[in-house]
Amino acid sequence: MVFTSAASNVRPNPDQELVDIAHYTAHYTVSSKKAYEIARYCLMDSLSCALLALRFRECTNLLGPVVPGTIVPNGARVPGTRFVLDPVKAAFDIGVLVRWLDYNDTWLACEWGHPSDNLGGIFAVADYISRNNIANGKTPLTMHELLTAMIKAHEIQGILSLANSFNRVGLDHVILVKIASTALITQMLGGNEKQIFNALSHAFVDGHSLRTYRHAPNTSPRKSWAAGDATSRAVRLAMMTLQGQTGLPSALSAPKWGFYDVLFRGNKFKLPQLYGSYVMENILFKVSYPAEFHAQTAAECALILHDKVKNRLGNIDRIELYTQEAAIRIISKDGPLHNPADRDHCLQYVVAVSLIYGYLTAECYEDEFAQDPRIDALRAKMQVKEEPRFTHDYNDPDKRAIGNSIRVFFSDGTSTDKVSINYPLGHVRRREESLPLLEQKFQNALTTSFSKRQSQAIYELCSHQTELETTTVNEFMDMLVDV
């Protein structure tokens, strides 16, 4: 007798985790004035990063239509350029610009990432919708609606990050950009709660990026365009869903074939709190230093020590650097550094440059700058160790500190004081100190692409909450065109 078995084809109840995201996206009303205020700063900061990235050819080579000469009626604009693109490619381009310099906002928990990466898809789709609405006699979207989408995208990515480590299973954090962008873009395009769920299910079973390109020995510029790729993929999945693609009810939980069993070691997501506006209200900004966030306070410590060591560089015996476990795992590396992406993700390189020069800019990672032999000489003298207190405070949800400390020892037996900083510029605990500097970052970035008059007009609009929120998206994007 031959026995056969067949898999049950009874559709299960939909995964509750995706139901909750879809419900939040479709129905939650953001009422926090603080969230909208910080979202406005996040908008300015993201545009700062995008405009500054236009100075780098390796970045701008990725921009523009896939097929040169393509004309897209009512297409989306890309800030700082003259490109008018389909929303999928526009999302990629804007996402690449925002992320290129590793200078945009950050969220740190069990997983980390950059929630403003979602702005690539949100901006592109909002502009595309607005121009098509106008062409069809309908009302365009307002910047209030765009800020709302930003707040919700930040929240989805950030809450999923709180207690779930994607990096420990080898997945890159841009998976969360794809998830958050898919939810909000589907909603923006007119999708209802069921369609948002369907799109999310496709986002979770989609191909996902490995972290290979963020770590030694393979660190490469892909880490600077991976988020643009993720948010643009979200646009494509949202559009396909709204064209009738059905969802996958157990995309996460299906035995053997679902996301949990295939990619998350059989573990379910842990969600310690409900979705609201918590993440935007507590987002971290990179105010002064374009470097991976775990190195921000290390750069600040090194800059404090610059005056004490700049004339004694040749007499340095060793440098003791204490940091969090996460920083050791992600950005502590020895040996040759092969490209700018490799250098801005090297804790020792960031510290060396800051000690030697007393500043740290995006240009410090370029090949010509990196030829200074003093940089590698100092890197070789660094001893990087975990400070348990920094690791504990990093994981404490009431602190979310990102501490580093540095002490420099000289060959004559003397040393500097040990300089320690727990909370970087841009942390919510240093918000009052940071916001004026964030505005200055925005003003400086505007002048790299626009005339003084155009820069001032953009800055003035972004400085007034009500005026900005009532501006239509297409009007705002028109202000950002390179004329």
C-alpha positions, 0 to 999 in steps of 0.5 A, a space after each residue: 500500500 502506498 501512502 501519500 500526504 498533501 499539504 492543507 490548502 485551507 487559508 489561515 487567518 492573516 498574520 496579526 503583525 501585518 494586520 496591525 501595521 495595515 490598520 495603523 497605516 490606514 486609520 491612525 490619526 497623528 495628533 502630536 504637535 511635537 511629532 509634526 515639528 520634529 518631522 519638519 526638522 527631519 525634512 530639512 535634515 534629509 534635504 540637507 543630506 540630499 543636496 550635499 550628496 550632489 557634490 559626489 560623482 559616484 553618487 550622481 552617476 546613479 541618478 536619472 532615467 534608466 533609459 536616457 531621454 525617457 519622458 514621464 508625463 506628470 513625473 516626480 522631481 528629484 531635489 537639486 536636479 532637473 530630472 522628471 522621472 517615473 515614481 519608482 526611479 525617482 524614489 531610488 534617486 531621492 533615496 540614494 541622495 538622502 542616504 549617500 553621505 551616511 548623514 541622515 537621521 538614525 534609530 538605534 535599538 536591537 536593530 538600527 537604521 535610518 527612517 528618513 530613508 523612506 522619504 525617497 518613496 514618500 517624496 516621489 509618490 507624493 509629487 507624482 500623485 499631486 501632479 496627476 491630480 492636478 492634471 485630472 482636476 483634483 486637489 494635490 497633496 499638501 506637505 501636511 499629508 507628506 509629513 504625516 506619511 513620514 511620521 508613520 513610516 518612521 514609526 513602523 520602521 522604528 517599532 519593528 526595530 525595538 526588540 527585533 535584530 535583523 542584523 543578527 540573522 544577516 539581513 540588512 536593516 533596509 528590509 524595514 525601509 521596504 516594509 514601512 515604505 510599502 505600507 505608506 505608499 500603498 495608502 498614499 496611492 489610495 489603497 485600503 487596509 486590505 490592500 495595504 496588508 496585501 502589499 506588506 505580505 509581498 514586501 516580506 516575501 520579497 528578496 532581501 538584502 544581506 549585510 555583506 556590503 556593510 562589513 569587512 572585508 566587503 564594505 562597498 558603496 552599495 550601502 549608500 544606495 541600498 535604501 534607495 533600492 528598498 524604498 523604490 521596490 516598495 513603490 513597485 510592490 504597492 503599484 502592483 498590489 493596487 493593480 490586483 495582486 492578491 496577498 499572502 495571509 501567512 507570509 510571516 508564519 507559514 510553516 517551513 515557507 514563511 519569513 519566520 522559518 526561512 529567514 528569522 530562525 523560527 522566531 516571531 517578531 516582538 513588539 513591545 509597544 503600540 504604533 503611534 508617533 514615538 519614533 519621530 518624537 525621539 529620532 536621532 539626528 546626525 548634526 555635525 559628523 557624517 559617520 556611522 552613528 555608533 561613532 558619533 560620540 567618538 568623533 566628538 571626544 576626538 575633536 575635544 582632544 585635538 588641541 592637546 594632541 595635534 602637536 604630539 602626533 608623532 609621540 603617541 604610544 597608544 590610544 584607548 577607545 572604549 565603546 558599545 558592543 554594537 560599535 565593535 561588531 559593526 564598525 571596528 576594523 583593522 587593515 586597509 580601507 578600500 573606498 569612502 564607504 569603508 572609511 565612514 564605517 570604520 571607528 578607528 578612521 573616524 577617530 584618527 581623522 578627528 584627532 589629526 585635523 580637528 574636523 570631520 567632513 564627507 570629503 575626509 573619506 575620499 581617496 585623496 584625503 585618505 592618503 595621509 599616512 598619519 591616519 593609518 599610523 594612528 589607527 594602528 595605535 588604537 586599542 578598542 574595547 567594550 565598556 559594559 556601561 555603554 552597552 547597557 545604556 545603549 540597550 536601555 530604552 529609557 536612555 538609548 545612549 551611544 557612548 564612547 570614551 578616548 584617552 591618548 597615551 604618549 611615549 614619555 609616560 604622560 597622557 590626556 584625560 579620559 574624555 567620555 560622552 554618552 549622548 551625541 549631538 542630535 540625541 533627544 536629550 540634546 535636542 535644544 542644543 542640536 536644532 539650531 545646528 540642524 538649521 545651519 546644516 540646512 542653510 549651508 546645504 541649500 547654498 551648494 545647489 541654489 542661488 541665495 534668493 532661492 535658498 532663502 525662500 526654501 529656508 523661510 518656508 521650512 522654518 514656519 510649520 503652518 505655512 509649510 504644511 499648507 503648501 502643496 507637494 508639487 509647489 514645494 518640489 518645484 522650489 527644489 528644482 535646479 534652475 
